[in-house]
Amino acid sequence: MKYRSKKTAVALEYGKKAAPSVLAKGHEAMAEKIIAEAQKQDIPIAEDPQLVALLSQLELDEQIPESLYVSVAVVLSWVYWLQGMTPDNVK
């Protein structure tokens, strides 16, 4: 018997508040819509099931807790790197 977990997606927004906040979240069909919209807008998608599980417990528009700062910072630094951004040339 193979266990299949539910597809979950969480979209974060950063820059309007002191810490990243939950912009969208959902399971199955809603997760697919979130992922499709990110792809449509050429937004990088990181896959980290443990981080998504923690972020999905937050409410929409809720800022991430300090306990997740490092994990989210790693993802954000990867996104910035993909976009060719460095601390000296943040767009």
DAPE-V650677 format. One record per residue. N is the residue number from 0. RES is the residue in one small letter. SS is DSSP state (hx for helix, st for strand, lp for the rest). PHI is phi in whole degrees, -180 to 180 (NA if undefined). PSI is psi in whole degrees, -180 to 180 (999 if undefined). Layout:
N:RES:SS:PHI:PSI / N:RES:SS:PHI:PSI
//
This chain:
0:m:lp:NA:126 / 1:k:lp:-102:131 / 2:y:lp:-86:129 / 3:r:lp:-118:118 / 4:s:lp:-81:157 / 5:k:lp:-71:135 / 6:k:lp:-70:129 / 7:t:st:-132:143 / 8:a:st:-137:145 / 9:v:st:-134:129 / 10:a:st:-106:133 / 11:l:st:-109:150 / 12:e:st:-119:137 / 13:y:lp:-139:135 / 14:g:lp:128:-23 / 15:k:lp:-95:-17 / 16:k:lp:-130:174 / 17:a:lp:-65:-29 / 18:a:lp:-136:158 / 19:p:lp:-56:148 / 20:s:st:-132:163 / 21:v:st:-78:118 / 22:l:st:-91:-40 / 23:a:st:-156:154 / 24:k:st:-158:155 / 25:g:st:178:171 / 26:h:st:-118:156 / 27:e:lp:48:-111 / 28:a:hx:-62:-40 / 29:m:hx:-68:-38 / 30:a:hx:-61:-42 / 31:e:hx:-61:-40 / 32:k:hx:-65:-42 / 33:i:hx:-62:-46 / 34:i:hx:-65:-44 / 35:a:hx:-62:-41 / 36:e:hx:-67:-40 / 37:a:hx:-62:-44 / 38:q:hx:-64:-42 / 39:k:hx:-60:-38 / 40:q:lp:-92:8 / 41:d:lp:58:39 / 42:i:lp:-93:128 / 43:p:lp:-60:146 / 44:i:lp:-120:122 / 45:a:lp:-104:141 / 46:e:lp:-111:111 / 47:d:lp:-145:90 / 48:p:hx:-55:-38 / 49:q:hx:-69:-42 / 50:l:hx:-67:-43 / 51:v:hx:-61:-41 / 52:a:hx:-60:-42 / 53:l:hx:-71:-44 / 54:l:hx:-66:-32 / 55:s:lp:-69:-13 / 56:q:lp:-80:-14 / 57:l:lp:-81:159 / 58:e:lp:-85:159 / 59:l:lp:-59:140 / 60:d:lp:72:1 / 61:e:lp:-80:136 / 62:q:st:-73:149 / 63:i:lp:-68:148 / 64:p:lp:-75:158 / 65:e:hx:-55:-32 / 66:s:hx:-63:-18 / 67:l:hx:-106:2 / 68:y:hx:-54:-49 / 69:v:hx:-64:-46 / 70:s:hx:-62:-44 / 71:v:hx:-72:-35 / 72:a:hx:-62:-37 / 73:v:hx:-62:-45 / 74:v:hx:-65:-46 / 75:l:hx:-63:-38 / 76:s:hx:-66:-36 / 77:w:hx:-64:-44 / 78:v:hx:-62:-46 / 79:y:hx:-61:-42 / 80:w:hx:-61:-44 / 81:l:hx:-59:-33 / 82:q:lp:-88:4 / 83:g:lp:75:20 / 84:m:lp:-95:144 / 85:t:lp:-129:169 / 86:p:hx:-56:-26 / 87:d:hx:-78:-22 / 88:n:hx:-133:41 / 89:v:lp:-60:129 / 90:k:lp:-79:999
//
